[in-house]
Amino acid sequence: MKKEIIINSTEHETRAALLEDGKLVELLVKNADERRIVGNIYKGQIKTVLPGMQAAFVEIGMEKAAFLHSSDIGQASYGGRYDVDEDEEAPAEIVRKARRAGIETVLKDNQEILVQVIKEPISTKGPRVTSEISIAGRYLVMVPDDNHIRVSKRISDWNEKKRLRSIVRELRPEGFGFIVRTEAEGRNEADFKSDIKRLLKFWTPLKKRADRLTPPALLHQEMGMITGLIRDIYSDDVDSLIVDSRAVYREVMSFVREIAPALKGRVKYYNEKTPIFDYYNIEPEIEKTMDRRVWIKKGSYLIIDQTEAMVTIDVNTGRFVGRKDQESTILRTNLEAAREVARQIRLRDIGGLIVVDFIDMYSRENRRRLYDEYCHWFKNDRAKRAISPVSDFGLIEMTRERVRPSLLTALSVPCQHCNGLGRVLSTNTMATKIERWFKRAKAKGSHNKFNLIVSPGLADFLTNGDGNRVARMANTYHFHINLVRDTTISLQVFQVTDVETGADLTETHKT
């Protein structure tokens, strides 16, 4: 598979695109005035401990307090370190027992604590934090106040896992645990030594600052989007990294020389007249990420609906009818859809609960093939996820790590007319609401001369031919109603004012 990283940087915005075989699969966008805080380390102060939720709120100096769940509390807080053998990810029994005892046994109000942001603030929620600090290097992630060694699940060769674990165990400084990253596969002892040296050089002054400062205090700000991207995914399997900004190119080259000097020859500066995202056909793909409907092949398509609670994706055959039996046609459509669904989820950075409604298939073997195909297309996804098999109803349910707001949230704002609902009231419904308003106004009996202010489209509907609803309301209730057309008002809104005083009466008689 050919992998390319394309970076477009301007004064106001930086965008990084990951292409796999020429197709856009991941897009990161950062505005010049935007601050990302995932990875930041703070010295905070416990604001409130909530035993009923097994969580605490931590003051870290932001608008909203950070949320710390008991499952995100590091082992040192529970009294002592522990060893994790092989690839065991669950805490040791001593930690499980402590957690069952309750968060209130380890955290108290006003207690000082080091935390790291693991989720950006989303919607009305503040950031989510963990007290298990982790510092990412090129090949290792260092975990202070720990002593276990884990190896990335993406390294599948058991002998290689054993080799890597053995090397890191010999090099591990006392009081630090490590997670061996996927990029470490095939690396030697010298690579790990230099990585550990860099990580310790970073941690030592940070710890001294933490001991000296009073909370809330920012101790470390995570590296920028571009350098973070390079650290995490720029490896031997990336064919090229292309940048269209001279300043960013110099920054990238400096960082690559430090962490992966063997790959500096793959970094290229783009200075053609055609905008870089147009040249690589990325711009049209970005435009499509705003679409609810996504076409696949031969007329089949997806419908993607994002809500705050979950995301639903519906697979439709559309115009594709196939040439063989129905089951074969459906299987082929579902397999094509599986690839595109995985791409759209990665590209749009969709997180949380996701339900994909594939077309129903009777064959268990076909459902198994669909599940395997679906999982296959997520193998390069950097986000943590859990995927359930295809249900009898043709549904695949999955959860995917939500670190930051989705691409839809980053690139758009809720519609001012429908407030994010995606639908607006029909003109007939709005006309009926207006009639109900005047009926209530008649019952109140305090006014009889009104200005009715509506959009031109709604005004046309209200006065259409013999069915002039404004005239009928005036005759029925013995009102004087002036119809005012306002091009600045939404179809979803109407306003009624008193002719003599100009007072806004709309809120007085709500529909």
C-alpha positions in Angstrom: 0.0 0.0 0.0 1.3 3.4 -1.0 1.1 6.0 1.9 1.7 9.7 1.5 1.4 12.6 3.9 0.4 15.9 2.2 0.7 19.2 4.3 -0.9 22.4 3.2 -0.1 25.4 5.4 -1.4 29.0 5.1 -1.4 32.0 7.4 -4.7 31.1 8.9 -4.9 27.3 8.6 -2.8 24.2 8.5 -4.1 20.9 7.0 -2.5 17.5 6.9 -3.9 14.7 4.7 -3.0 11.0 4.8 -3.4 9.2 1.5 -3.5 5.4 1.1 -3.2 4.3 -2.5 -4.1 7.8 -3.6 -7.3 8.0 -1.5 -7.8 10.4 1.4 -8.3 8.5 4.6 -7.4 11.0 7.3 -7.5 14.7 7.6 -6.2 17.0 10.4 -7.2 20.6 10.4 -5.8 23.3 12.7 -6.7 27.0 12.6 -4.0 29.6 13.5 -5.8 30.6 16.7 -6.9 27.1 17.7 -5.4 25.5 20.8 -5.3 21.7 21.0 -4.8 20.4 24.5 -4.8 16.6 24.2 -1.4 15.5 25.7 -1.0 18.6 27.8 0.2 17.9 31.4 -1.1 20.1 34.3 -0.7 20.3 38.0 -4.3 20.5 39.1 -6.3 20.6 42.2 -9.3 18.3 43.1 -12.4 20.5 43.0 -15.0 17.9 43.9 -15.0 14.1 44.5 -18.2 12.3 43.4 -18.4 8.8 44.9 -21.7 8.2 43.2 -20.1 8.7 39.8 -16.7 7.3 40.8 -15.3 10.4 39.4 -13.8 13.8 40.3 -13.6 17.2 38.8 -10.1 18.8 38.6 -9.3 22.5 38.4 -6.6 22.9 35.7 -7.1 26.6 34.9 -9.6 26.2 32.0 -13.1 27.5 31.6 -14.6 24.1 32.6 -13.1 21.8 35.2 -11.6 18.6 33.9 -13.3 15.2 34.4 -11.3 12.4 36.0 -12.9 8.9 36.2 -11.7 6.3 38.6 -10.6 4.1 35.6 -8.2 6.9 34.6 -6.4 7.1 37.9 -2.8 5.8 37.7 -1.6 2.9 39.8 0.6 5.1 42.0 -2.5 6.7 43.4 -3.7 3.4 44.6 -0.6 2.7 46.7 2.3 1.1 45.0 3.4 -0.2 41.7 2.7 -3.5 40.0 4.1 -5.7 37.3 2.0 -6.6 34.2 3.2 -9.8 32.5 3.1 -10.3 28.8 0.3 -8.3 27.2 -2.1 -8.1 30.1 -3.8 -4.8 30.0 -6.0 -5.1 33.1 -4.6 -3.7 36.4 -3.3 -6.0 39.0 -5.6 -7.4 41.6 -4.5 -4.9 44.2 -5.5 -2.0 42.0 -8.9 -3.7 41.1 -9.6 -4.1 44.9 -8.7 -0.5 45.5 -10.9 0.8 42.8 -13.8 -1.2 44.1 -13.2 0.4 47.5 -14.1 3.8 45.8 -12.5 6.9 44.4 -13.0 8.6 47.7 -10.4 6.4 49.3 -7.6 7.9 47.2 -8.8 11.4 46.2 -9.8 14.2 48.6 -11.2 17.7 47.9 -8.4 20.3 47.3 -5.8 17.6 46.8 -3.0 18.5 44.4 -2.6 16.1 41.4 -0.7 15.7 38.1 -3.0 15.0 35.2 -2.8 14.7 31.4 -5.6 15.6 29.0 -6.8 12.5 27.0 -9.9 14.1 25.4 -10.6 17.6 24.1 -13.6 19.5 25.5 -16.5 18.5 23.4 -19.9 20.4 23.3 -20.8 21.2 26.9 -18.3 18.8 28.5 -14.9 19.8 29.8 -11.7 17.9 29.0 -11.2 14.4 30.2 -7.9 13.7 32.1 -5.9 10.8 33.5 -3.5 10.8 36.4 -1.4 8.2 34.6 1.0 10.4 32.8 2.5 9.1 29.5 5.2 10.7 27.4 5.4 9.5 23.8 8.8 9.0 22.1 9.6 7.6 18.7 9.7 4.0 19.7 8.5 4.0 23.4 5.9 5.6 25.5 7.2 6.3 29.0 4.9 6.1 32.1 6.4 7.6 35.3 5.6 6.0 38.6 5.1 2.7 37.0 7.2 -0.4 36.3 5.4 -2.6 33.8 6.3 -3.1 30.1 3.7 -3.6 27.4 4.0 -4.1 23.7 1.7 -2.7 21.0 -1.0 -5.1 19.9 -0.3 -4.3 16.3 3.0 -6.2 16.6 1.7 -9.7 15.9 4.9 -11.8 15.9 5.2 -13.3 19.3 9.0 -13.8 19.1 9.4 -10.2 18.2 7.3 -9.1 21.1 9.4 -11.2 23.5 12.6 -9.7 22.0 11.4 -6.1 22.4 10.2 -6.7 25.9 13.5 -8.2 26.9 15.5 -5.3 25.5 13.3 -2.7 27.2 13.3 -4.6 30.5 17.1 -4.4 30.6 17.2 -0.7 29.8 14.2 0.4 32.0 15.2 3.0 34.7 13.7 2.4 38.1 10.3 4.0 38.7 9.3 4.1 35.0 7.1 1.8 32.9 7.2 1.7 29.1 4.8 0.8 26.2 6.7 -0.4 23.1 5.1 1.3 20.1 4.4 -0.3 16.7 7.2 1.7 15.1 9.7 -0.2 17.4 9.3 -3.4 15.4 12.7 -4.6 14.2 14.6 -1.8 16.1 17.8 -2.5 18.1 19.0 -1.7 21.6 20.7 1.6 20.5 17.4 2.9 19.2 15.7 2.3 22.6 18.7 3.8 24.5 18.5 7.1 22.6 14.7 7.2 23.0 14.8 6.6 26.7 17.6 9.2 27.1 15.4 11.8 25.3 12.3 10.9 27.4 14.2 11.2 30.7 15.7 14.5 29.6 12.1 15.7 29.0 10.7 14.4 32.3 13.3 15.5 34.8 12.8 19.3 34.5 9.0 18.8 34.2 8.9 17.0 37.5 11.0 19.7 39.1 8.6 22.4 37.9 5.6 20.3 39.2 7.2 20.3 42.7 7.7 24.0 42.6 4.5 25.4 41.1 1.1 25.8 42.8 -2.0 24.6 40.9 -3.5 25.1 38.5 -0.5 25.2 36.3 0.4 24.1 32.8 3.6 22.0 33.0 3.8 20.8 29.4 2.1 21.7 26.1 1.9 18.9 23.6 3.8 19.4 20.4 2.1 20.9 17.4 -0.2 19.0 15.0 2.5 18.6 12.3 5.3 17.3 14.6 2.9 15.1 16.5 1.7 13.6 13.2 5.2 12.9 12.1 6.2 11.4 15.4 3.1 9.1 15.3 2.9 7.9 11.7 5.9 9.0 9.7 7.7 5.6 9.4 9.3 3.3 6.9 5.9 2.5 5.3 5.3 6.1 4.4 6.5 6.7 0.8 6.7 10.5 0.9 5.9 13.6 3.0 5.2 16.7 0.9 4.9 20.2 2.2 3.9 23.4 0.4 5.2 25.9 3.0 8.9 26.7 3.2 8.7 27.5 6.9 6.9 24.3 7.7 9.3 22.3 5.5 12.2 23.6 7.5 10.4 22.7 10.8 9.6 19.2 9.4 13.1 18.6 8.2 14.6 19.6 11.6 12.3 17.3 13.5 12.8 14.4 11.1 16.6 14.7 11.3 16.2 14.3 15.1 13.9 11.3 15.3 14.2 9.5 11.9 17.2 10.8 10.0 17.1 7.8 7.6 13.7 9.1 6.3 14.7 12.8 5.6 15.1 12.0 1.9 11.4 11.3 1.6 10.5 14.8 2.7 9.8 17.1 -0.3 9.0 20.7 -0.8 6.1 21.5 -3.2 6.3 24.8 -5.0 4.1 24.3 -8.1 1.5 26.9 -9.1 -1.4 24.4 -8.7 -2.5 24.3 -5.0 -1.2 21.2 -3.5 -4.6 19.8 -2.3 -5.9 20.4 -5.9 -2.9 18.6 -7.4 -3.5 15.5 -5.3 -7.3 15.7 -5.7 -7.8 16.2 -2.0 -10.0 19.3 -2.1 -13.0 17.6 -3.7 -12.8 14.8 -1.1 -12.9 17.4 1.7 -16.0 19.0 0.2 -17.7 15.6 0.2 -17.1 15.1 4.0 -19.9 17.6 4.6 -22.4 15.5 2.5 -24.9 13.2 4.2 -25.0 10.9 1.2 -21.8 9.2 0.0 -21.9 7.4 -3.3 -19.9 4.1 -3.5 -20.0 2.2 -6.8 -22.6 1.4 -9.5 -25.3 3.5 -7.8 -25.0 2.2 -4.2 -24.6 4.8 -1.4 -24.3 5.5 2.3 -26.4 7.8 4.4 -24.4 9.2 7.4 -26.3 10.8 10.3 -24.3 12.2 13.2 -26.0 13.0 16.5 -24.6 13.8 20.0 -25.3 10.3 21.3 -24.3 8.2 18.3 -23.6 8.0 14.6 -25.8 5.9 12.2 -24.7 4.8 8.8 -27.2 3.2 6.4 -26.1 1.1 3.4 -28.4 1.2 0.3 -28.1 -0.6 -3.0 -29.6 2.4 -4.8 -29.5 1.8 -8.5 -27.2 -1.3 -8.3 -29.2 -4.4 -9.1 -26.5 -6.9 -10.0 -26.4 -9.7 -12.6 -26.7 -12.7 -10.4 -28.9 -13.8 -7.5 -30.0 -11.4 -4.9 -27.8 -12.7 -2.1 -24.6 -12.3 -4.3 -25.7 -8.8 -5.2 -26.2 -7.8 -1.6 -22.9 -9.4 -0.5 -21.0 -7.5 -3.2 -22.7 -4.2 -2.2 -22.0 -4.8 1.5 -18.3 -5.6 0.9 -17.9 -2.5 -1.2 -19.7 -0.5 1.5 -17.5 -1.9 4.3 -14.4 -0.4 2.8 -16.1 3.0 2.2 -17.7 3.1 5.7 -14.2 2.4 7.3 -12.7 5.2 5.2 -15.5 7.7 6.0 -15.2 7.0 9.8 -11.5 7.6 9.7 -11.7 10.6 7.4 -14.5 12.3 9.3 -12.8 11.3 12.6 -16.1 9.9 13.9 -16.0 8.7 17.5 -18.3 7.2 20.2 -21.0 4.7 19.4 -21.4 3.9 15.7 -24.1 1.7 14.2 -23.8 0.6 10.6 -27.0 -0.8 9.0 -25.8 -3.1 6.2 -28.3 -4.8 3.8 -29.7 -8.0 5.4 -28.1 -11.3 4.3 -29.4 -14.7 5.1 -26.1 -16.6 4.9 -24.1 -16.8 8.1 -21.0 -17.3 6.0 -21.6 -14.1 4.1 -22.1 -12.2 7.4 -18.8 -13.6 8.7 -17.1 -12.5 5.4 -18.6 -9.0 5.8 -17.3 -8.7 9.4 -13.8 -9.8 8.4 -13.8 -7.4 5.6 -15.0 -4.5 7.8 -12.3 -5.2 10.4 -9.6 -5.5 7.7 -10.2 -1.9 6.6 -9.6 -0.6 10.1 -6.2 -2.2 10.5 -4.4 1.2 9.8 -6.8 3.2 12.0 -4.9 4.9 14.8 -7.9 5.2 17.1 -8.8 2.5 19.6 -12.0 0.7 18.7 -14.2 -2.3 19.4 -16.3 -3.9 16.7 -19.1 -6.4 17.2 -20.0 -9.2 14.7 -22.9 -8.7 12.2 -26.2 -9.2 14.0 -29.2 -11.1 12.7 -30.6 -7.7 11.7 -27.5 -6.8 9.6 -26.1 -4.3 12.1 -22.5 -3.8 13.0 -22.1 -1.9 16.3 -18.8 -0.4 17.2 -17.2 2.1 19.5 -14.3 4.3 18.5 -12.1 6.5 20.6 -13.2 10.1 20.5 -10.2 12.3 21.3 -11.3 15.5 19.5 -14.4 16.8 17.9 -15.2 15.2 14.6 -14.3 16.8 11.3 -17.9 17.8 10.8 -17.8 19.8 14.0 -14.3 21.2 13.2 -15.4 22.5 9.7 -19.0 23.6 10.3 -21.4 25.2 12.8 -25.1 24.3 13.4 -27.6 25.7 10.9 -29.0 28.9 12.3 -32.4 28.0 10.9 -32.8 24.4 12.1 -30.3 24.5 15.0 -28.6 21.3 13.8 -31.8 19.3 13.4 -31.3 18.9 9.7 -35.0 19.7 8.9 -37.2 22.8 9.0 -40.9 23.3 9.5 -43.0 23.4 6.4 -44.7 26.6 5.3 -48.1 25.0 6.1 -46.9 24.2 9.7 -45.7 27.7 10.1 -48.9 29.2 8.8 -50.9 27.1 11.3 -48.6 28.2 14.2 -49.4 31.8 13.2 -53.1 31.1 13.2 -52.8 29.6 16.7 -51.0 32.7 17.9 -53.7 35.1 16.7 -56.3 32.8 18.3 -54.5 33.2 21.7 -54.2 37.0 21.0 -58.0 37.2 20.6 -58.5 35.4 24.0 -56.1 37.9 25.6 -58.1 40.8 24.1 -55.4 43.4 24.8 -54.5 44.4 21.2 -56.3 44.5 17.9 -53.9 46.1 15.4 -50.8 44.1 14.5 -47.8 44.0 12.2 -47.1 40.4 11.1 -43.5 40.1 10.0 -42.5 37.0 8.0 -40.1 35.9 5.3 -41.2 36.6 1.7 -41.7 32.8 1.0 -44.0 32.5 4.0 -45.8 35.7 3.1 -46.6 34.3 -0.4 -48.0 31.1 1.2 -50.2 33.0 3.6 -51.7 35.2 0.9 -52.0 32.7 -1.9 -55.1 33.3 -4.0 -58.6 32.7 -2.5 -57.0 31.0 0.5 -55.6 34.2 1.9 -55.1 33.2 5.5 -54.2 36.7 6.7 -57.5 38.1 5.5 -59.4 35.2 7.0 -57.8 35.7 10.4 -58.5 39.4 10.3 -62.2 38.8 9.5 -62.6 36.0 12.0 -61.1 37.8 15.0 -61.9 41.4 13.9 -58.2 42.3 13.8 -56.3 44.8 11.7 -53.2 42.8 10.4 -50.5 44.4 8.3 -48.4 41.8 6.5 -44.7 42.8 6.4 -42.2 41.0 4.2 -38.7 40.8 5.7 -35.9 39.3 3.6 -33.6 39.0 6.7 -35.9 36.8 8.7 -35.9 33.0 8.6 -38.7 30.9 7.2 -38.8 29.3 10.7 -39.6 32.6 12.5 -42.4 35.1 12.6 -42.7 38.3 14.6 -45.8 40.2 15.7 -45.7 43.8 16.8 -48.3 46.3 18.0 -49.0 48.9 15.3 -49.4 51.8 17.7 -46.5 51.2 20.1 -44.2 49.0 18.1 -43.9 46.6 21.0 -42.9 43.0 20.2 -45.8 40.8 21.1 -44.5 37.5 19.9 -43.2 36.3 23.3 -46.3 37.5 25.0 -48.5 34.9 23.2 -46.2 31.9 22.5 -47.5 29.3 20.1 
